[in-house]
Amino acid sequence: MPEIVTLLAAASDQQGPGRTVPIVLVVCLVGAAFLAWFLLRGYRDNDHND
């Protein structure tokens, strides 16, 4: 049990989200762009939709 307390105390010294937040934001932006492209490509007005 004391080992767990030591590990938790050591982990609490590292504050802040680190690189997680920027990675999540980039993935969200890329995903939103891909979703917009995927949804909007169906609205193209061409004659191939017969």
mmCIF entry with sequence, helices, sheets and N, C-alpha, C, O atoms, coordinates in Angstrom:
data_MODEL
# 
_entry.id   MODEL 
# 
_entity.id                         1 
_entity.type                       polymer 
_entity.pdbx_number_of_molecules   1 
# 
_entity_poly.entity_id                      1 
_entity_poly.type                           'polypeptide(L)' 
_entity_poly.nstd_linkage                   no 
_entity_poly.nstd_monomer                   no 
_entity_poly.pdbx_seq_one_letter_code       MPEIVTLLAAASDQQGPGRTVPIVLVVCLVGAAFLAWFLLRGYRDNDHND 
_entity_poly.pdbx_seq_one_letter_code_can   MPEIVTLLAAASDQQGPGRTVPIVLVVCLVGAAFLAWFLLRGYRDNDHND 
_entity_poly.pdbx_strand_id                 A 
# 
loop_
_entity_poly_seq.entity_id 
_entity_poly_seq.num 
_entity_poly_seq.mon_id 
_entity_poly_seq.hetero 
1 1  MET n 
1 2  PRO n 
1 3  GLU n 
1 4  ILE n 
1 5  VAL n 
1 6  THR n 
1 7  LEU n 
1 8  LEU n 
1 9  ALA n 
1 10 ALA n 
1 11 ALA n 
1 12 SER n 
1 13 ASP n 
1 14 GLN n 
1 15 GLN n 
1 16 GLY n 
1 17 PRO n 
1 18 GLY n 
1 19 ARG n 
1 20 THR n 
1 21 VAL n 
1 22 PRO n 
1 23 ILE n 
1 24 VAL n 
1 25 LEU n 
1 26 VAL n 
1 27 VAL n 
1 28 CYS n 
1 29 LEU n 
1 30 VAL n 
1 31 GLY n 
1 32 ALA n 
1 33 ALA n 
1 34 PHE n 
1 35 LEU n 
1 36 ALA n 
1 37 TRP n 
1 38 PHE n 
1 39 LEU n 
1 40 LEU n 
1 41 ARG n 
1 42 GLY n 
1 43 TYR n 
1 44 ARG n 
1 45 ASP n 
1 46 ASN n 
1 47 ASP n 
1 48 HIS n 
1 49 ASN n 
1 50 ASP n 
# 
_struct_asym.id          A 
_struct_asym.entity_id   1 
# 
loop_
_struct_conf.conf_type_id 
_struct_conf.id 
_struct_conf.pdbx_PDB_helix_id 
_struct_conf.beg_label_comp_id 
_struct_conf.beg_label_asym_id 
_struct_conf.beg_label_seq_id 
_struct_conf.pdbx_beg_PDB_ins_code 
_struct_conf.end_label_comp_id 
_struct_conf.end_label_asym_id 
_struct_conf.end_label_seq_id 
_struct_conf.pdbx_end_PDB_ins_code 
_struct_conf.beg_auth_comp_id 
_struct_conf.beg_auth_asym_id 
_struct_conf.beg_auth_seq_id 
_struct_conf.end_auth_comp_id 
_struct_conf.end_auth_asym_id 
_struct_conf.end_auth_seq_id 
_struct_conf.pdbx_PDB_helix_class 
_struct_conf.details 
_struct_conf.pdbx_PDB_helix_length 
HELX_P HELX_P1 AA1 PRO A 2  ? SER A 12 ? PRO A 2  SER A 12 1 ? 11 
HELX_P HELX_P2 AA2 THR A 20 ? LEU A 40 ? THR A 20 LEU A 40 1 ? 21 
HELX_P HELX_P3 AA3 ARG A 41 ? TYR A 43 ? ARG A 41 TYR A 43 5 ? 3  
# 
_struct_conf_type.id          HELX_P 
_struct_conf_type.criteria    ? 
_struct_conf_type.reference   ? 
# 
loop_
_atom_site.group_PDB 
_atom_site.id 
_atom_site.type_symbol 
_atom_site.label_atom_id 
_atom_site.label_alt_id 
_atom_site.label_comp_id 
_atom_site.label_asym_id 
_atom_site.label_entity_id 
_atom_site.label_seq_id 
_atom_site.pdbx_PDB_ins_code 
_atom_site.Cartn_x 
_atom_site.Cartn_y 
_atom_site.Cartn_z 
_atom_site.occupancy 
_atom_site.B_iso_or_equiv 
_atom_site.pdbx_formal_charge 
_atom_site.auth_seq_id 
_atom_site.auth_comp_id 
_atom_site.auth_asym_id 
_atom_site.auth_atom_id 
_atom_site.pdbx_PDB_model_num 
ATOM 1   N N  . MET A 1 1  ? 0.816   -1.214 0.000   1.00 0.00 ? 1  MET A N  1 
ATOM 2   C CA . MET A 1 1  ? 0.000   0.000  0.000   1.00 0.00 ? 1  MET A CA 1 
ATOM 3   C C  . MET A 1 1  ? 0.851   1.266  0.000   1.00 0.00 ? 1  MET A C  1 
ATOM 4   O O  . MET A 1 1  ? 0.488   2.216  -0.693  1.00 0.00 ? 1  MET A O  1 
ATOM 5   N N  . PRO A 1 2  ? 1.939   1.336  0.721   1.00 0.00 ? 2  PRO A N  1 
ATOM 6   C CA . PRO A 1 2  ? 2.739   2.563  0.674   1.00 0.00 ? 2  PRO A CA 1 
ATOM 7   C C  . PRO A 1 2  ? 3.306   2.854  -0.712  1.00 0.00 ? 2  PRO A C  1 
ATOM 8   O O  . PRO A 1 2  ? 3.573   4.010  -1.041  1.00 0.00 ? 2  PRO A O  1 
ATOM 9   N N  . GLU A 1 3  ? 3.494   1.801  -1.538  1.00 0.00 ? 3  GLU A N  1 
ATOM 10  C CA . GLU A 1 3  ? 4.004   2.037  -2.880  1.00 0.00 ? 3  GLU A CA 1 
ATOM 11  C C  . GLU A 1 3  ? 3.000   2.820  -3.719  1.00 0.00 ? 3  GLU A C  1 
ATOM 12  O O  . GLU A 1 3  ? 3.386   3.676  -4.515  1.00 0.00 ? 3  GLU A O  1 
ATOM 13  N N  . ILE A 1 4  ? 1.727   2.531  -3.546  1.00 0.00 ? 4  ILE A N  1 
ATOM 14  C CA . ILE A 1 4  ? 0.683   3.233  -4.293  1.00 0.00 ? 4  ILE A CA 1 
ATOM 15  C C  . ILE A 1 4  ? 0.655   4.701  -3.890  1.00 0.00 ? 4  ILE A C  1 
ATOM 16  O O  . ILE A 1 4  ? 0.526   5.580  -4.742  1.00 0.00 ? 4  ILE A O  1 
ATOM 17  N N  . VAL A 1 5  ? 0.774   4.964  -2.606  1.00 0.00 ? 5  VAL A N  1 
ATOM 18  C CA . VAL A 1 5  ? 0.771   6.344  -2.130  1.00 0.00 ? 5  VAL A CA 1 
ATOM 19  C C  . VAL A 1 5  ? 1.974   7.087  -2.691  1.00 0.00 ? 5  VAL A C  1 
ATOM 20  O O  . VAL A 1 5  ? 1.859   8.251  -3.074  1.00 0.00 ? 5  VAL A O  1 
ATOM 21  N N  . THR A 1 6  ? 3.116   6.432  -2.744  1.00 0.00 ? 6  THR A N  1 
ATOM 22  C CA . THR A 1 6  ? 4.319   7.061  -3.298  1.00 0.00 ? 6  THR A CA 1 
ATOM 23  C C  . THR A 1 6  ? 4.131   7.357  -4.778  1.00 0.00 ? 6  THR A C  1 
ATOM 24  O O  . THR A 1 6  ? 4.516   8.428  -5.246  1.00 0.00 ? 6  THR A O  1 
ATOM 25  N N  . LEU A 1 7  ? 3.544   6.424  -5.520  1.00 0.00 ? 7  LEU A N  1 
ATOM 26  C CA . LEU A 1 7  ? 3.308   6.645  -6.947  1.00 0.00 ? 7  LEU A CA 1 
ATOM 27  C C  . LEU A 1 7  ? 2.324   7.781  -7.185  1.00 0.00 ? 7  LEU A C  1 
ATOM 28  O O  . LEU A 1 7  ? 2.515   8.594  -8.090  1.00 0.00 ? 7  LEU A O  1 
ATOM 29  N N  . LEU A 1 8  ? 1.276   7.839  -6.377  1.00 0.00 ? 8  LEU A N  1 
ATOM 30  C CA . LEU A 1 8  ? 0.302   8.916  -6.526  1.00 0.00 ? 8  LEU A CA 1 
ATOM 31  C C  . LEU A 1 8  ? 0.904   10.272 -6.183  1.00 0.00 ? 8  LEU A C  1 
ATOM 32  O O  . LEU A 1 8  ? 0.604   11.274 -6.833  1.00 0.00 ? 8  LEU A O  1 
ATOM 33  N N  . ALA A 1 9  ? 1.745   10.300 -5.171  1.00 0.00 ? 9  ALA A N  1 
ATOM 34  C CA . ALA A 1 9  ? 2.395   11.558 -4.798  1.00 0.00 ? 9  ALA A CA 1 
ATOM 35  C C  . ALA A 1 9  ? 3.349   12.012 -5.897  1.00 0.00 ? 9  ALA A C  1 
ATOM 36  O O  . ALA A 1 9  ? 3.443   13.206 -6.179  1.00 0.00 ? 9  ALA A O  1 
ATOM 37  N N  . ALA A 1 10 ? 4.053   11.077 -6.514  1.00 0.00 ? 10 ALA A N  1 
ATOM 38  C CA . ALA A 1 10 ? 4.964   11.431 -7.602  1.00 0.00 ? 10 ALA A CA 1 
ATOM 39  C C  . ALA A 1 10 ? 4.189   11.900 -8.826  1.00 0.00 ? 10 ALA A C  1 
ATOM 40  O O  . ALA A 1 10 ? 4.627   12.812 -9.527  1.00 0.00 ? 10 ALA A O  1 
ATOM 41  N N  . ALA A 1 11 ? 3.049   11.286 -9.085  1.00 0.00 ? 11 ALA A N  1 
ATOM 42  C CA . ALA A 1 11 ? 2.244   11.682 -10.240 1.00 0.00 ? 11 ALA A CA 1 
ATOM 43  C C  . ALA A 1 11 ? 1.608   13.047 -10.031 1.00 0.00 ? 11 ALA A C  1 
ATOM 44  O O  . ALA A 1 11 ? 1.381   13.774 -10.998 1.00 0.00 ? 11 ALA A O  1 
ATOM 45  N N  . SER A 1 12 ? 1.320   13.403 -8.800  1.00 0.00 ? 12 SER A N  1 
ATOM 46  C CA . SER A 1 12 ? 0.688   14.695 -8.548  1.00 0.00 ? 12 SER A CA 1 
ATOM 47  C C  . SER A 1 12 ? 1.675   15.843 -8.709  1.00 0.00 ? 12 SER A C  1 
ATOM 48  O O  . SER A 1 12 ? 1.253   16.997 -8.782  1.00 0.00 ? 12 SER A O  1 
ATOM 49  N N  . ASP A 1 13 ? 2.970   15.567 -8.767  1.00 0.00 ? 13 ASP A N  1 
ATOM 50  C CA . ASP A 1 13 ? 3.952   16.628 -8.996  1.00 0.00 ? 13 ASP A CA 1 
ATOM 51  C C  . ASP A 1 13 ? 3.904   17.124 -10.432 1.00 0.00 ? 13 ASP A C  1 
ATOM 52  O O  . ASP A 1 13 ? 4.285   18.262 -10.709 1.00 0.00 ? 13 ASP A O  1 
ATOM 53  N N  . GLN A 1 14 ? 3.445   16.293 -11.333 1.00 0.00 ? 14 GLN A N  1 
ATOM 54  C CA . GLN A 1 14 ? 3.350   16.683 -12.736 1.00 0.00 ? 14 GLN A CA 1 
ATOM 55  C C  . GLN A 1 14 ? 2.000   17.350 -12.956 1.00 0.00 ? 14 GLN A C  1 
ATOM 56  O O  . GLN A 1 14 ? 0.981   16.669 -13.072 1.00 0.00 ? 14 GLN A O  1 
ATOM 57  N N  . GLN A 1 15 ? 1.988   18.654 -13.014 1.00 0.00 ? 15 GLN A N  1 
ATOM 58  C CA . GLN A 1 15 ? 0.730   19.366 -13.171 1.00 0.00 ? 15 GLN A CA 1 
ATOM 59  C C  . GLN A 1 15 ? 0.562   19.809 -14.613 1.00 0.00 ? 15 GLN A C  1 
ATOM 60  O O  . GLN A 1 15 ? 1.534   20.013 -15.339 1.00 0.00 ? 15 GLN A O  1 
ATOM 61  N N  . GLY A 1 16 ? -0.668  19.949 -15.000 1.00 0.00 ? 16 GLY A N  1 
ATOM 62  C CA . GLY A 1 16 ? -0.973  20.402 -16.344 1.00 0.00 ? 16 GLY A CA 1 
ATOM 63  C C  . GLY A 1 16 ? -1.272  19.244 -17.274 1.00 0.00 ? 16 GLY A C  1 
ATOM 64  O O  . GLY A 1 16 ? -0.876  18.107 -17.019 1.00 0.00 ? 16 GLY A O  1 
ATOM 65  N N  . PRO A 1 17 ? -1.970  19.542 -18.349 1.00 0.00 ? 17 PRO A N  1 
ATOM 66  C CA . PRO A 1 17 ? -2.379  18.496 -19.271 1.00 0.00 ? 17 PRO A CA 1 
ATOM 67  C C  . PRO A 1 17 ? -1.270  18.024 -20.206 1.00 0.00 ? 17 PRO A C  1 
ATOM 68  O O  . PRO A 1 17 ? -1.406  16.983 -20.848 1.00 0.00 ? 17 PRO A O  1 
ATOM 69  N N  . GLY A 1 18 ? -0.184  18.770 -20.289 1.00 0.00 ? 18 GLY A N  1 
ATOM 70  C CA . GLY A 1 18 ? 0.905   18.345 -21.156 1.00 0.00 ? 18 GLY A CA 1 
ATOM 71  C C  . GLY A 1 18 ? 0.535   18.455 -22.617 1.00 0.00 ? 18 GLY A C  1 
ATOM 72  O O  . GLY A 1 18 ? 0.003   19.475 -23.056 1.00 0.00 ? 18 GLY A O  1 
ATOM 73  N N  . ARG A 1 19 ? 0.815   17.415 -23.367 1.00 0.00 ? 19 ARG A N  1 
ATOM 74  C CA . ARG A 1 19 ? 0.557   17.430 -24.803 1.00 0.00 ? 19 ARG A CA 1 
ATOM 75  C C  . ARG A 1 19 ? -0.809  16.877 -25.156 1.00 0.00 ? 19 ARG A C  1 
ATOM 76  O O  . ARG A 1 19 ? -1.167  16.833 -26.333 1.00 0.00 ? 19 ARG A O  1 
ATOM 77  N N  . THR A 1 20 ? -1.573  16.457 -24.176 1.00 0.00 ? 20 THR A N  1 
ATOM 78  C CA . THR A 1 20 ? -2.857  15.821 -24.446 1.00 0.00 ? 20 THR A CA 1 
ATOM 79  C C  . THR A 1 20 ? -3.855  16.794 -25.071 1.00 0.00 ? 20 THR A C  1 
ATOM 80  O O  . THR A 1 20 ? -4.510  16.455 -26.056 1.00 0.00 ? 20 THR A O  1 
ATOM 81  N N  . VAL A 1 21 ? -3.975  17.970 -24.522 1.00 0.00 ? 21 VAL A N  1 
ATOM 82  C CA . VAL A 1 21 ? -4.967  18.931 -25.017 1.00 0.00 ? 21 VAL A CA 1 
ATOM 83  C C  . VAL A 1 21 ? -4.681  19.349 -26.458 1.00 0.00 ? 21 VAL A C  1 
ATOM 84  O O  . VAL A 1 21 ? -5.607  19.334 -27.270 1.00 0.00 ? 21 VAL A O  1 
ATOM 85  N N  . PRO A 1 22 ? -3.452  19.721 -26.823 1.00 0.00 ? 22 PRO A N  1 
ATOM 86  C CA . PRO A 1 22 ? -3.215  20.064 -28.236 1.00 0.00 ? 22 PRO A CA 1 
ATOM 87  C C  . PRO A 1 22 ? -3.478  18.906 -29.190 1.00 0.00 ? 22 PRO A C  1 
ATOM 88  O O  . PRO A 1 22 ? -3.979  19.116 -30.294 1.00 0.00 ? 22 PRO A O  1 
ATOM 89  N N  . ILE A 1 23 ? -3.147  17.697 -28.779 1.00 0.00 ? 23 ILE A N  1 
ATOM 90  C CA . ILE A 1 23 ? -3.393  16.540 -29.640 1.00 0.00 ? 23 ILE A CA 1 
ATOM 91  C C  . ILE A 1 23 ? -4.894  16.338 -29.824 1.00 0.00 ? 23 ILE A C  1 
ATOM 92  O O  . ILE A 1 23 ? -5.356  16.086 -30.937 1.00 0.00 ? 23 ILE A O  1 
ATOM 93  N N  . VAL A 1 24 ? -5.648  16.447 -28.747 1.00 0.00 ? 24 VAL A N  1 
ATOM 94  C CA . VAL A 1 24 ? -7.103  16.285 -28.835 1.00 0.00 ? 24 VAL A CA 1 
ATOM 95  C C  . VAL A 1 24 ? -7.709  17.372 -29.712 1.00 0.00 ? 24 VAL A C  1 
ATOM 96  O O  . VAL A 1 24 ? -8.611  17.089 -30.500 1.00 0.00 ? 24 VAL A O  1 
ATOM 97  N N  . LEU A 1 25 ? -7.235  18.610 -29.594 1.00 0.00 ? 25 LEU A N  1 
ATOM 98  C CA . LEU A 1 25 ? -7.763  19.695 -30.416 1.00 0.00 ? 25 LEU A CA 1 
ATOM 99  C C  . LEU A 1 25 ? -7.474  19.475 -31.892 1.00 0.00 ? 25 LEU A C  1 
ATOM 100 O O  . LEU A 1 25 ? -8.346  19.697 -32.732 1.00 0.00 ? 25 LEU A O  1 
ATOM 101 N N  . VAL A 1 26 ? -6.276  19.047 -32.215 1.00 0.00 ? 26 VAL A N  1 
ATOM 102 C CA . VAL A 1 26 ? -5.923  18.805 -33.617 1.00 0.00 ? 26 VAL A CA 1 
ATOM 103 C C  . VAL A 1 26 ? -6.764  17.667 -34.187 1.00 0.00 ? 26 VAL A C  1 
ATOM 104 O O  . VAL A 1 26 ? -7.251  17.756 -35.314 1.00 0.00 ? 26 VAL A O  1 
ATOM 105 N N  . VAL A 1 27 ? -6.936  16.604 -33.413 1.00 0.00 ? 27 VAL A N  1 
ATOM 106 C CA . VAL A 1 27 ? -7.750  15.480 -33.880 1.00 0.00 ? 27 VAL A CA 1 
ATOM 107 C C  . VAL A 1 27 ? -9.198  15.914 -34.080 1.00 0.00 ? 27 VAL A C  1 
ATOM 108 O O  . VAL A 1 27 ? -9.843  15.494 -35.040 1.00 0.00 ? 27 VAL A O  1 
ATOM 109 N N  . CYS A 1 28 ? -9.712  16.749 -33.184 1.00 0.00 ? 28 CYS A N  1 
ATOM 110 C CA . CYS A 1 28 ? -11.085 17.239 -33.334 1.00 0.00 ? 28 CYS A CA 1 
ATOM 111 C C  . CYS A 1 28 ? -11.238 18.108 -34.577 1.00 0.00 ? 28 CYS A C  1 
ATOM 112 O O  . CYS A 1 28 ? -12.229 17.987 -35.298 1.00 0.00 ? 28 CYS A O  1 
ATOM 113 N N  . LEU A 1 29 ? -10.276 18.976 -34.833 1.00 0.00 ? 29 LEU A N  1 
ATOM 114 C CA . LEU A 1 29 ? -10.350 19.840 -36.009 1.00 0.00 ? 29 LEU A CA 1 
ATOM 115 C C  . LEU A 1 29 ? -10.262 19.032 -37.301 1.00 0.00 ? 29 LEU A C  1 
ATOM 116 O O  . LEU A 1 29 ? -11.008 19.286 -38.246 1.00 0.00 ? 29 LEU A O  1 
ATOM 117 N N  . VAL A 1 30 ? -9.363  18.073 -37.342 1.00 0.00 ? 30 VAL A N  1 
ATOM 118 C CA . VAL A 1 30 ? -9.243  17.232 -38.532 1.00 0.00 ? 30 VAL A CA 1 
ATOM 119 C C  . VAL A 1 30 ? -10.510 16.405 -38.715 1.00 0.00 ? 30 VAL A C  1 
ATOM 120 O O  . VAL A 1 30 ? -10.996 16.251 -39.836 1.00 0.00 ? 30 VAL A O  1 
ATOM 121 N N  . GLY A 1 31 ? -11.038 15.882 -37.639 1.00 0.00 ? 31 GLY A N  1 
ATOM 122 C CA . GLY A 1 31 ? -12.277 15.115 -37.722 1.00 0.00 ? 31 GLY A CA 1 
ATOM 123 C C  . GLY A 1 31 ? -13.456 15.961 -38.174 1.00 0.00 ? 31 GLY A C  1 
ATOM 124 O O  . GLY A 1 31 ? -14.289 15.495 -38.952 1.00 0.00 ? 31 GLY A O  1 
ATOM 125 N N  . ALA A 1 32 ? -13.537 17.198 -37.695 1.00 0.00 ? 32 ALA A N  1 
ATOM 126 C CA . ALA A 1 32 ? -14.622 18.085 -38.107 1.00 0.00 ? 32 ALA A CA 1 
ATOM 127 C C  . ALA A 1 32 ? -14.494 18.435 -39.590 1.00 0.00 ? 32 ALA A C  1 
ATOM 128 O O  . ALA A 1 32 ? -15.496 18.486 -40.302 1.00 0.00 ? 32 ALA A O  1 
ATOM 129 N N  . ALA A 1 33 ? -13.276 18.674 -40.056 1.00 0.00 ? 33 ALA A N  1 
ATOM 130 C CA . ALA A 1 33 ? -13.069 18.971 -41.472 1.00 0.00 ? 33 ALA A CA 1 
ATOM 131 C C  . ALA A 1 33 ? -13.448 17.774 -42.335 1.00 0.00 ? 33 ALA A C  1 
ATOM 132 O O  . ALA A 1 33 ? -14.094 17.931 -43.371 1.00 0.00 ? 33 ALA A O  1 
ATOM 133 N N  . PHE A 1 34 ? -13.048 16.585 -41.912 1.00 0.00 ? 34 PHE A N  1 
ATOM 134 C CA . PHE A 1 34 ? -13.394 15.380 -42.666 1.00 0.00 ? 34 PHE A CA 1 
ATOM 135 C C  . PHE A 1 34 ? -14.902 15.150 -42.673 1.00 0.00 ? 34 PHE A C  1 
ATOM 136 O O  . PHE A 1 34 ? -15.467 14.782 -43.703 1.00 0.00 ? 34 PHE A O  1 
ATOM 137 N N  . LEU A 1 35 ? -15.553 15.362 -41.542 1.00 0.00 ? 35 LEU A N  1 
ATOM 138 C CA . LEU A 1 35 ? -17.002 15.191 -41.467 1.00 0.00 ? 35 LEU A CA 1 
ATOM 139 C C  . LEU A 1 35 ? -17.717 16.196 -42.363 1.00 0.00 ? 35 LEU A C  1 
ATOM 140 O O  . LEU A 1 35 ? -18.673 15.844 -43.053 1.00 0.00 ? 35 LEU A O  1 
ATOM 141 N N  . ALA A 1 36 ? -17.258 17.444 -42.354 1.00 0.00 ? 36 ALA A N  1 
ATOM 142 C CA . ALA A 1 36 ? -17.862 18.461 -43.217 1.00 0.00 ? 36 ALA A CA 1 
ATOM 143 C C  . ALA A 1 36 ? -17.685 18.091 -44.684 1.00 0.00 ? 36 ALA A C  1 
ATOM 144 O O  . ALA A 1 36 ? -18.623 18.212 -45.471 1.00 0.00 ? 36 ALA A O  1 
ATOM 145 N N  . TRP A 1 37 ? -16.489 17.640 -45.056 1.00 0.00 ? 37 TRP A N  1 
ATOM 146 C CA . TRP A 1 37 ? -16.255 17.225 -46.441 1.00 0.00 ? 37 TRP A CA 1 
ATOM 147 C C  . TRP A 1 37 ? -17.163 16.060 -46.811 1.00 0.00 ? 37 TRP A C  1 
ATOM 148 O O  . TRP A 1 37 ? -17.755 16.050 -47.889 1.00 0.00 ? 37 TRP A O  1 
ATOM 149 N N  . PHE A 1 38 ? -17.271 15.090 -45.929 1.00 0.00 ? 38 PHE A N  1 
ATOM 150 C CA . PHE A 1 38 ? -18.070 13.901 -46.202 1.00 0.00 ? 38 PHE A CA 1 
ATOM 151 C C  . PHE A 1 38 ? -19.547 14.249 -46.365 1.00 0.00 ? 38 PHE A C  1 
ATOM 152 O O  . PHE A 1 38 ? -20.221 13.721 -47.250 1.00 0.00 ? 38 PHE A O  1 
ATOM 153 N N  . LEU A 1 39 ? -20.043 15.134 -45.514 1.00 0.00 ? 39 LEU A N  1 
ATOM 154 C CA . LEU A 1 39 ? -21.453 15.493 -45.590 1.00 0.00 ? 39 LEU A CA 1 
ATOM 155 C C  . LEU A 1 39 ? -21.748 16.414 -46.768 1.00 0.00 ? 39 LEU A C  1 
ATOM 156 O O  . LEU A 1 39 ? -22.780 16.275 -47.425 1.00 0.00 ? 39 LEU A O  1 
ATOM 157 N N  . LEU A 1 40 ? -20.850 17.349 -47.033 1.00 0.00 ? 40 LEU A N  1 
ATOM 158 C CA . LEU A 1 40 ? -21.108 18.328 -48.088 1.00 0.00 ? 40 LEU A CA 1 
ATOM 159 C C  . LEU A 1 40 ? -20.858 17.780 -49.485 1.00 0.00 ? 40 LEU A C  1 
ATOM 160 O O  . LEU A 1 40 ? -21.345 18.358 -50.457 1.00 0.00 ? 40 LEU A O  1 
ATOM 161 N N  . ARG A 1 41 ? -20.131 16.706 -49.616 1.00 0.00 ? 41 ARG A N  1 
ATOM 162 C CA . ARG A 1 41 ? -19.884 16.178 -50.954 1.00 0.00 ? 41 ARG A CA 1 
ATOM 163 C C  . ARG A 1 41 ? -21.152 15.627 -51.582 1.00 0.00 ? 41 ARG A C  1 
ATOM 164 O O  . ARG A 1 41 ? -21.232 15.496 -52.804 1.00 0.00 ? 41 ARG A O  1 
ATOM 165 N N  . GLY A 1 42 ? -22.132 15.308 -50.774 1.00 0.00 ? 42 GLY A N  1 
ATOM 166 C CA . GLY A 1 42 ? -23.408 14.842 -51.292 1.00 0.00 ? 42 GLY A CA 1 
ATOM 167 C C  . GLY A 1 42 ? -24.252 15.958 -51.861 1.00 0.00 ? 42 GLY A C  1 
ATOM 168 O O  . GLY A 1 42 ? -25.222 15.690 -52.570 1.00 0.00 ? 42 GLY A O  1 
ATOM 169 N N  . TYR A 1 43 ? -23.916 17.198 -51.573 1.00 0.00 ? 43 TYR A N  1 
ATOM 170 C CA . TYR A 1 43 ? -24.684 18.338 -52.047 1.00 0.00 ? 43 TYR A CA 1 
ATOM 171 C C  . TYR A 1 43 ? -24.143 18.915 -53.348 1.00 0.00 ? 43 TYR A C  1 
ATOM 172 O O  . TYR A 1 43 ? -24.666 19.909 -53.850 1.00 0.00 ? 43 TYR A O  1 
ATOM 173 N N  . ARG A 1 44 ? -23.103 18.302 -53.897 1.00 0.00 ? 44 ARG A N  1 
ATOM 174 C CA . ARG A 1 44 ? -22.584 18.790 -55.179 1.00 0.00 ? 44 ARG A CA 1 
ATOM 175 C C  . ARG A 1 44 ? -23.639 18.590 -56.247 1.00 0.00 ? 44 ARG A C  1 
ATOM 176 O O  . ARG A 1 44 ? -24.322 17.566 -56.285 1.00 0.00 ? 44 ARG A O  1 
ATOM 177 N N  . ASP A 1 45 ? -23.760 19.563 -57.097 1.00 0.00 ? 45 ASP A N  1 
ATOM 178 C CA . ASP A 1 45 ? -24.768 19.508 -58.153 1.00 0.00 ? 45 ASP A CA 1 
ATOM 179 C C  . ASP A 1 45 ? -24.100 19.030 -59.441 1.00 0.00 ? 45 ASP A C  1 
ATOM 180 O O  . ASP A 1 45 ? -23.554 19.826 -60.204 1.00 0.00 ? 45 ASP A O  1 
ATOM 181 N N  . ASN A 1 46 ? -24.152 17.734 -59.666 1.00 0.00 ? 46 ASN A N  1 
ATOM 182 C CA . ASN A 1 46 ? -23.608 17.205 -60.905 1.00 0.00 ? 46 ASN A CA 1 
ATOM 183 C C  . ASN A 1 46 ? -24.599 16.188 -61.468 1.00 0.00 ? 46 ASN A C  1 
ATOM 184 O O  . ASN A 1 46 ? -25.570 15.829 -60.803 1.00 0.00 ? 46 ASN A O  1 
ATOM 185 N N  . ASP A 1 47 ? -24.356 15.733 -62.673 1.00 0.00 ? 47 ASP A N  1 
ATOM 186 C CA . ASP A 1 47 ? -25.298 14.852 -63.334 1.00 0.00 ? 47 ASP A CA 1 
ATOM 187 C C  . ASP A 1 47 ? -25.010 13.381 -63.109 1.00 0.00 ? 47 ASP A C  1 
ATOM 188 O O  . ASP A 1 47 ? -25.547 12.540 -63.829 1.00 0.00 ? 47 ASP A O  1 
ATOM 189 N N  . HIS A 1 48 ? -24.190 13.047 -62.142 1.00 0.00 ? 48 HIS A N  1 
ATOM 190 C CA . HIS A 1 48 ? -23.844 11.664 -61.891 1.00 0.00 ? 48 HIS A CA 1 
ATOM 191 C C  . HIS A 1 48 ? -24.771 11.020 -60.863 1.00 0.00 ? 48 HIS A C  1 
ATOM 192 O O  . HIS A 1 48 ? -24.537 9.885  -60.450 1.00 0.00 ? 48 HIS A O  1 
ATOM 193 N N  . ASN A 1 49 ? -25.801 11.716 -60.453 1.00 0.00 ? 49 ASN A N  1 
ATOM 194 C CA . ASN A 1 49 ? -26.688 11.206 -59.407 1.00 0.00 ? 49 ASN A CA 1 
ATOM 195 C C  . ASN A 1 49 ? -27.983 10.611 -59.973 1.00 0.00 ? 49 ASN A C  1 
ATOM 196 O O  . ASN A 1 49 ? -29.010 10.621 -59.293 1.00 0.00 ? 49 ASN A O  1 
ATOM 197 N N  . ASP A 1 50 ? -27.949 10.113 -61.160 1.00 0.00 ? 50 ASP A N  1 
ATOM 198 C CA . ASP A 1 50 ? -29.183 9.596  -61.769 1.00 0.00 ? 50 ASP A CA 1 
ATOM 199 C C  . ASP A 1 50 ? -29.637 8.347  -61.122 1.00 0.00 ? 50 ASP A C  1 
ATOM 200 O O  . ASP A 1 50 ? -30.659 7.784  -61.516 1.00 0.00 ? 50 ASP A O  1 
# 
